[in-house]
Amino acid sequence: MDASIIKAEFQGSKGSNLAARLDLPAGDIRAFAIFAHCFTCSKDLNATRKISGELARQGIAVLRFDFTGLGASDGEFASTNFSSNVDDLVLAANWLRSNHQAPSLLIGHSLGGAAVLAAAPQIDEVNAVVTIGAPADAAHVTHNFAANVDQINEEGEAEVVLGGRKFTIRKQFLEDLDASSVTERIGKMKKALLVMHSPTDDTVGIENASSIFAAAKHPKSFISLDGADHLLTAERDAVFAARVISSWVSRYLPVEDAAAEEAASDVVVVSETRNGKFQNNVEVGRHRLIADEPVSVGGLDSGPTPYDFLSIGLGACTSMTMRMYADRKGIDPGAISVEVEHGKIHASDCLECTDEERNSNARIDRFERRIRLSGDLDDEQRESLLRIADKCPVHKTLEASSKIATRLMQD
């Protein structure tokens, strides 16, 4: 199943707005997860995107975000530390809980792996944790700027170059790392753990995986990412990791009530995400969609508009109705595609309207439907298919008057 990606934003531990992306499955959402990226990386790192996208295709919605001062997030990186990263993760879980559903799964890459191990005990709904190339000790990251450690201790801060970019590291960052005991927290985590690590990782050695695994209580598992590098730059390594995670975590996800889901399948639920002015979640049984408005009117343009959804309904219903008719009559129309364009016009300009309708000066909704059939059809077959398009139930609903009953519900 294909996934959709929506933009999100929430306030981090330092008071700055943190930029996020939510990878949503096209169908049933089995669970929500949070992905914590590696040290000085971002939510848009290739491995992070690939793993999140693949997990979404496996039915797991993934929130990935930039820690304070990194990527597209606001704030000053120099003011952050390992503890603030952990706090950012807890706030990310709070945002998911308020706007969608609390996460059942935490995934962390490199230092992000150490961060999810520390954050997991603070998020009650989390049942499972996955680390990818994670250090057993948060202070391990200092090897990235070992030549500058003395300067940082003596002068209070230093500018270091990491991955070709300049960052300011302050003494409080080092002190916080020294005070953070990851292995101690692992023993108290009480969550299922999957440790993933490459034996050829030359950034965070495989011995870190052994230390994490030894410190954890059961249930715990280990998967070797044989041949992968630390950043999982090869797409096949990222996809493999995602598929293993999806399979492994299924044992720790809540079992859905199939009867309750079936009962609610005919109800469309639309609710504000509180992200942007108009963005709404749309839940239709197992399916999750986003509704929004264009940027030009104050929206984020993260999903179809309400009128787009009307056009989608007409186009989809038309195509399906024609397909059923063609199959029943033994006609091969080839591939069917329907273009729908909506606009508001004066009734006097409506060629399809009756004389009585055109005599009024009211503005009406007009849907122009353009149908393409790729099959080798004769004129009679084309005409019969065109006639049946007007029998589409949504077409009839739009042309007829409908009654809408509205009730105000009390929470």
N, C-alpha and C positions, 0 to 999 in steps of 0.2 A: 504494500500500500504506500502511496506517495504521502509525503508530509507537507505541512505548511509551516511557515516561520513567521511569527509576529514579533514586533518590537515591544519591549517593556522597559520600565524604569522604576526603581524604588530607592529609598533613602538608605545610605550605608551607615556604618558605625561612626564615621567621622562627620556625618551631617551632609555629605555630598550625594548628589544623584548618581546612581550606578546604572550604566547601560546594560541591557540584557536582551536576549533572544529566547523565545520559547518555541521549540520544535514540537509541533502538534501532529499526532497521527491523523490520517484521513478518516479512519474508522474508530473502532472501539479503543478507548484508552485504558490499558491495563493498570497503569500506575503513573505517578509523576516522580521525576528524579531531578537532582541538581548536579551539575558538572562544574567542578572547581579546576581552573586551569593552572598551568605550571608557573614557576617563579618568573616574574616580569613578562609573561606571555599575555594572551588575551583570549576572549571567548571565540575569536575568529581564527585561531590557529587551525591549520589544516586538520590535524588529528581530532581536535575538539569538535569541529564542524562535521567531520565524517562520522565520528562515533555517535554524536547526537542525532544526526540525520538517519543513520542506520537504526538506532534504537527507536526513533519515531516510526520508522517503517515496520518495526517489530511490535508497535503498539504502546511504546513507553514515551510519554511526553517529557522532554528534557529542557530545563531552564539552565542556560549558561550565561554568565555575566562577567563583566570586567571588574576586578577588585578596584578599590579606591585608587585613583591616580593612574590607572592603566587603561589602555585601549581608548574607548569612547566615554569612559566614566570620568566624572568630575573629581576634584580633590587633588591633594598633593601627595605623590608617592612617598616622599621623604618623611611624611608624618605617620606613615603606616608601619605595621609590624605583623608578626605572625598572629598575635592575639587579635588584632583588628581584622585580619583575614577570616579568622574563625567567627568573629562577631558578624562580619558581612554575610557569611554563610547562614547563620541563624536568622538574620533579617531577611535573607532570600527565602528561607523556608516560611517565615511569617507572611511574606508577600504571596507566596503560592497558596498558603492556607486561607488567606483572606479573599483571594481572587479566583482560585481554581480548586485545588485540593492539596492538602499537606503532602510533602514528598514521602514516599516509602523507601526510596533509594538515594544514596549519596555516592557520587563517583568523583575521585580526585586524581589528577595527573601530577606526578612529581611532588613539589611542595604542596600543591593542591590536595594530594593524597594524604599528606600529614595533616592538613587542615581539616579534611572531612573526618579523619579519625578523632580529632580533638572536638569537632562540633557535634558528632553523632549523638553523644549522651545527652545533649541539650535539646534534641528534637525528638519528642516522644514517638511520633508516628513513623520514624525511620526504622525499618526492619532489617535492612541490609546495607552494607558498605563495600565499595570496590575501590582498590588503589591500583594505580598503573605507574610503575617506575617510581614509587614513592620512597623517600628517605625514612629511615627509622628514627632519625633525630632531626628536628627542624633546623638545628644549627648547621646541618650538613651543607646548607646553601652558601655558607661563607666561603667555601672553596672556590666559588665563582669569582670572588674578589679578594682572595687571600692576600695578594700583594698590597692591598689597601687597608687591611685590618688594623695595623699599628697606627696608621695615620688617623683612622676613624676614632680609635681609642684616645689618641693624644690630642687631636684637634676638635673632636666632637662630631665631625662629619667629613666625608670625602666624596668626590665625584668619581664614579666608576663607569666603565664601559662594559655593557652586557648585551651580547647579541648585536653588536654594532650600534647600540643606542646608549646615551648617557643617562645615568641615574644618580641621584644624591642619596647616599646611605648614611644615616645618623647613628650615633652611639646607642641610642635607645633601642634601635632595631636589633643590634647585637645583644644587648642586655636582655631583651625580650626573648630572643632565640635561646639564650643560655638558660633562662628560667622555664622554658617550655619543655616538659617531659612528655613526649608523644607515647613512648612505650608504656609509661605508667597509666596513661589514659586508655590505652588499648585494652589492658587487663580489666578495666572497669566498664567497658563499652556496652557489653551485653547485647550486641547486634551480630548477625551473621556477617562474615567477612570473606571476601574473595580478593586474594593478593595476585596481581598480574605483574610480571617482570620479565625483562629480556636478560638472558644470561650473558649477552654481549653488550649490555648497556654500559657505555664507558663514561657516563655522566653520574649516574647513581648506581653503584655496584650491586650485584646480585645478593651480596651479604646483607643488604638492607632488607630485602624481602624475607630472608631467613629470620632476622631479628623481629620483624613485624609478626610473622607467622608464629614464632615461638612465644611471643608475648600475648597473643590472642587466645581467648577461650573458644571452645567449640560452640557452634558449628563454624568451621573455617575451611577454606579451599585455596589451592594454589594452581595457577596456570602459567606455564612458561610461554613467553612470546618469543619463541626461538627465531633468531635471525633479525629481529626488529631493532631499530635504533631507539634512543631515548624518547625522541619526539614522535615516533610512529609515523614517519614521513611517507612510508609506502602505503598506498591506499589499502592494499590487501591486509596489512597488519591492523589497520584501524577497523576495517570491516570485520575481520576475524574477532577482534576484541569485543566489538559491539554484539556480535551474534552469541558469543560465549556468555557475556553479561546477561543478555536477554533470556537465554535458556536457564542459566544458573539462578537468576533472581526469581523466576516463576515459582519456585518452591516457597518463597518468603513473601509472596503477595497475597493479599486477602482474597478469598474466594467470593466471586460475585454471586448475588442472588438472581439467578436466571429468571425466576418468575416475576420478581419486582421489575427487572429490566424490560421484560416483555410487556408488562402492564403499562409502562411509561413510554413505550416506543412510538405511540401516536401523538405524543405531546411535544410541541416545540417550545423550548425554554430559551429565552433571550435575556441576558443579564449584562450589565455594565462591567467592564474590566477595570474601570477607573484609570485606564491608561489612555491618555489623550481625552479629547472632549466627547467623542462619539463612539469609540470602539466598544463593541459588544461581543460577548461569547454567544454562539448559537449552538444549542445541544438538541440533536434530533435522534433519539434512541442511542445508538452506539456512535453516532457521528458528531464531530466537533468542527464548527466553522467559525469564521470571524466576519462580522458586519462592521462597516465603517463608512466614512464619507471622505471625499477628496480633500487634499491639502488646501485647495482654493477656498473651501468653506469652513476650514478649521479642523478637519479630520487628519488622520495619519495616513490615509489611503492604504490601510493594511488589509482590507477585504472589500468585497462587493458592497455597493450601496443597497438600501432596501428596494429601490426600483430595479437594480441589477438582479436581485433575487427573484423579482417578478418575471423579468425577462428570461432568467435561467429556467424558471418553472415552465414557462411557455415553450421555450426551445427544447427542453428535455422531454416534456410531454409529447410535443409534436413528433420528435424523432422516434420515441418509443411506440406511439400509436401507429405511425407509418410502418415501423418494423413488424409489429404484430400483424397488421393487415397484409403486408407483403408475404410474410411466412404462410399465412392462412391461404392466400391466393396462389402461392407458388411463383411469386414474382421475385426476381433478383434485382433489387434497386442499387446494388453495390453499396458503397459507404454512404451513409446519410449524414449530412451536416446541416445545421440550422443556424442562421444568423438572425438575431433579434435586436432591433433598435427601437428605443422608447423615446417619445417626445410629447410635449403638450402643444396642441394646436387649437386654433379657433374652429369651431364646428363648421363654419361657412367654408373653410378650406379643405374639409374632409371629403375626398372623392368617394370613400366607401360608405359614407353616411346617407341616410334617407333624406328626402327633400325637407321633411318636417324637422329633422335634426339640424340640417344645414341652415334653416331659417332662424334658429336661435344663435345668439352671438357668444354662447358659452365656450369656455376652453375645455377641451376633452383630452384624455390620454389616448395616444395612438401608438400601437406596436406594429412596426413593419417587420415582417417575417420573410426571410430569403432562404429558400430551401435548395440544397445542392444534392443531386443524385448522380453517382459516378457510374452506375450500371448502364448497359446497352438496352434502352427501353424504347418501345414504340410510343406514338402519341397517345393512344388509348390508355396504356399503362401509366404514363405520366399524368394524364388527366385524372385517372381514378385515384392515384396516390395523392394528388393535390387536393382532391375532394375530401379524402379521408383525413387530411391534416386538420380540416375545420371541425372534425369530430373529436379532436383531442379534448379531454375533460377540462384541462386548465383553460383552453381556448373558450369553451362554453362558460366557464365560471367568470372569466374576465368580461365576456360580452353580456352576461346576464347580471342582474342586480343581486347583490348578496346582503345578508343581514349579519351584523356584528354585535354580539352581546358582550358587554364589558362589566366586570365585577371587580371591586377593589378588595384585595385579599389582606387579611390581618396577619402579620408575622407573630 
